[in-house]
Amino acid sequence: MEENAAASVTNLFGDNDDEGENETLQRRVHSWSSSKINLDGNVEGYCKKEDDSVSIVYVLSDSLAGFGDQVWASSRHISNLLANADTCRDVLMPFYSRLGEDEQKSNFHHHPLMGVSFLELGAGAGVPSWTAMCCGARVVCTDQPDANRFRCIAECVERNWRNIKQAALKNGQSEANDYRVHGQQTKCCPYLWGTSINEVTEALNDRGEERFDVIVAADCVYMPWLHNELLDSINMLMSERGVALLPFALHGNTDDDDVWRIITRAMEKGFTVDTLTKAQLTPQGQGMDPKQGLVHTVRLTKT
């Protein structure tokens, strides 16, 4: 998208979302904040917001069941890890270890995602994208080309951008504040895995020359028939020093061994593969098998 996605949707839902919102809108728009205590993070109205937490809003879509109409455990898990500066550095250590000395010193004084190019594939509700956006990353959020899904994603960009601006003004920060500068540059665009990456890279940089230092694809590997397309896209879109994070749960839609083949397929394509510590979160739906909340994370880097 040539313009900031936020600017193109501003008038779709008015200037003041605290007034006049109807019941339907309130069911669509939700908030989430990171937590150092609760692995699920804090959902609106259930837990007290913690100091130094990252708070975002997201909009659910009703166009495709399971795609953007709920927040899966893997999305909450990776967002929680990225929001906390210490755990963020840990999961992205291969990237930070490849930075020059000056870049490492500069990064130490900010959140680790500050100014980092960040891409989400198969975003759905986009919680990792909005978390990274609020941490100062240069975000491009992608998903399959569904009109309703993208209207919701674009609305998320606008709503979170407003919150970033309000927080900066409240703290007396200037227009040149890094969070405001990078937040304003957040983009979203449709993308089908395995296809041309031109529109995605041009969303990050007009010339399309830059690649992404951090890529997240949350709960995307449960479809083993798309592993090759997903991995090909990551290979094309990730920088040489970059890191891709693939958090997922086993949903029983296919054989578990088929899902785990993402590791051998990634290695066959030349990636270095690490499996990070798993975490048991709350499954997103009542009556779901607990293993649907058990999040595994595969980390990919280029050899």
N, C-alpha and C positions, 0 to 999 in steps of 0.2 A: 504494500500500500504506500503510495507516494506521500501522503500526509499522515501525521500522527493519528492513529486509529481513534484515539480519544476525541480529537477535535471533530471527527466525522459523525460521532454519535451523541454529542452533547445534547442536542435538542430532542433526542428520542425519549428522554425521561425527565426533562425539566432541569431547572437551575438549582432547586433546593429539594433534595430527596428526603428531608426531614418533615416536609409538609405535604399533605395531600396524597400520600401513598395509600393505595387501596390494599385490601387483604391479599389479593393475588400477588401483587408486587412484593409484599412482605414475606410471602412464602418462597419467592424466587431468590430474593437477595439475602445472603447469609454472611456471617462474620466468623472468623477463626483467628486464634492467636497461638503463637508458639509457646512451649512450656519446657522448663528444665525438669519438671516433676512428672508430668503426665505425658506418656508416650504418644497419646492421641492428639496432644495439643489441647487447647481449651475452646470448646464450642460455645457460641453465644448463649448467655443466660444460664450456663451450667457451672462454670468455674470462674473464680475471680481472676482477672488479668494480672499476670505477674510483672514485676519490674523487669525492664530490659527485654520484654517479649516483643515479637513482631506481630502486628495485627493487620489482617487483610480482610477484604470483602470479596465475595464471589457470587456469581449468578448462575443458577441451575437452568439447564435447558430441558425441554420436554419433547425434543424432536426424535431422539433415538434412545431407546431403553438401554441403560448401562453406559452410555456415552455422553457424559456431561450432565446427567441428571442426578448424580450423586458423587460424593467424594470418597474414593476408595482408600483403604488403609495405607497402601503404598505411597499414595500422594501425601497423606498426612505425615507419614514417617519421614520421607525425604525432605519435606518442607521444614519439619522440626529440626532435622540435622543441619540444614542450610541456614536456618535463622540464628542458631547459636554459633557465635564466632569460633569457639574452640572446636566443636564437632564439625563445623564447616571446613576448617583447615585440615582436620583429620581425614575426612572423606575425599577431599580434593588434594591431598598431599602430593600425588605425582605431578600435578600441575604446578603447585607452589615450589616444589623442589627444582623445577626447570626455569624458574624466574631468575633474572639477574639479581645481583646483590642490591642494587639501588631500588629495583622494583619490590624486592622482599622487604626492605626497610620502609618504603612508602606504604606498602600494603599493611604492615604491622599496626599502623596508627589508625586504620579504618576497619570497617567490616571487611572480611576477606573477599566478598563479592563486589565491593565497590569498583565500578568501572570495568568489570569483567564482562565479556560477551557471553550471553546466556541464551540457550535455545531450548524450548520444550517441544517435544514431538508427541503427538497424540494427547493433547493437553486436557481435553474434557473440560472440567470446571476450572482448570488452570491454577490451582492453589500453589504449586511450586513456582510458577511464573510470577505470581503477584507477590509471593514471599521474596523472591530474588529482586523484583522491582523495588520493593520497600527497603531492601538492603543495599541499593545503589547500583545494581547490575544494569547492563545494557541488554534489554530483554527483547527477544522475538518469540512470540507464542504461536504455535501452529497446530492445526488439527485438520481432519478431513473436510472437504468443501461442502458443508451443509449450511444453508443460509441462516436458519434459526440458531445453530451452534455459534456461528460467527457473530451474529448480532449480540449474543450473550457475552462472548469473549471481548468484543469491542466495548461493551458496556462495562465489563470488569476493568479494562484499561482506564476508562474515564473515571470510574468511581474510586479506584485506588490512587490515581493521579491527583484527584481532588483532596483525598486524605493526606497525601504527601505534602501538597501545597499548604493545607491548613496547619499541619504539624510544624512546617518550617516557619510560617508566619507567627504561630503561637510562641515559638522559641526565638523569635526575632532574627531569623536567618534571612539572608538576601536571596535575590533571584539567581545568583550564581552558585548557590548551595549545590554541592555535588548530587545530592539525592534528587533535587528538583531538576537539575540539568539532565541526568540520565533517565529519570522517571518520565520526563516529557518526551523522550525519544523512543519509548516503548512502542513496539509495532506488533501487529498480528497479521497472519496471512494463511490462506489455505495451502495444504501440502499433502500430497499422497506419497507415501514412502516408495523409494525406488525410482522416482521420476526426476525431472530436471530440478536442480536446486537454485536456479537463477533468481526466482522471485524471493526466495528465503534469504539468500546472501545479499541481495539488493535492499532488503528491508533493514539489514544491519548496516550496510555501507552502500552508498549510491552506485559505486563502481563495481560492487559485488566481489571485491578482491579479498575481503577479510573472511576468516572462518571462525568458528565458535570455540571458546576455551572450555566452556561447560555445557554439556548437553544432558538433559533429563528426559527419560521416557518412562513415566510411571505407569505400572500395570499394563504394559504393552506386549510383554513376551508370552502371555497366556494364549496367544494365537500363533502356534508354531509354523503354520503355513505362510506366515508373513515374516519369519525371522530373517530370511535372506534380504528382503527388501528393506527391512528396518536397519540391518547391519550395513548394507550398502549406503543407505542415506547417512548414517553416522560417519562412515568412512569418508564420504564426500564433504560433509559439513563440519567435521571436527578439525581444529588446528593441530599442527604437529605436536604441540605441547599440551593438548587438551585432554579432558577427562569426560567420559560418558558414564552416567549413573542409570542403571536399569533396576529399580526396585519393583518387586512383584510378589503376589501371593498365588498360591495354587488353588484354582477355583473349581476343579473337577470337571471342567467343560471338555477336557481332553486328557489323555494319559499324562501323568506327572513327568514321566521320563521324556516325553516329547517336549515339554516346556523347558526342562533342564538342558536340552540339546542346544539351547542358545549358547552355552559355554563352548562346546566343541565347534560349533559353526563360527563363532567369533574367532577362535584360535585358528581355524582354517583360513580365515580372511586376513590373518596377520596381526590381530589385536593381542595385546597382553591382557590377561583376564585375572581379576582378583574377586573373591567372594567375601563380602563384608559380614559383620556380625548380624545375625537375624534378630528380629524384634517382634514380640507378640503384642499386637494392638487389638482393639475392639473391632470385630467385623462390622461393616457399615449397615447391615440389615439384621433385624431380629430373626432368630432361627437359623442364621447362617452357621456353617461349620466353622469352629474356631480357626482352622487352618487358613480360612479366607482372610483372617486378620494377621496371620503370621507372615511377616514381610521379610523376604530375602532380597539382597541387593548385589547385583553384579556390576563391577566397575571395569571399564574398558579404557585402555590407553594405546597409543600407537607405539609399536616397537622401535 
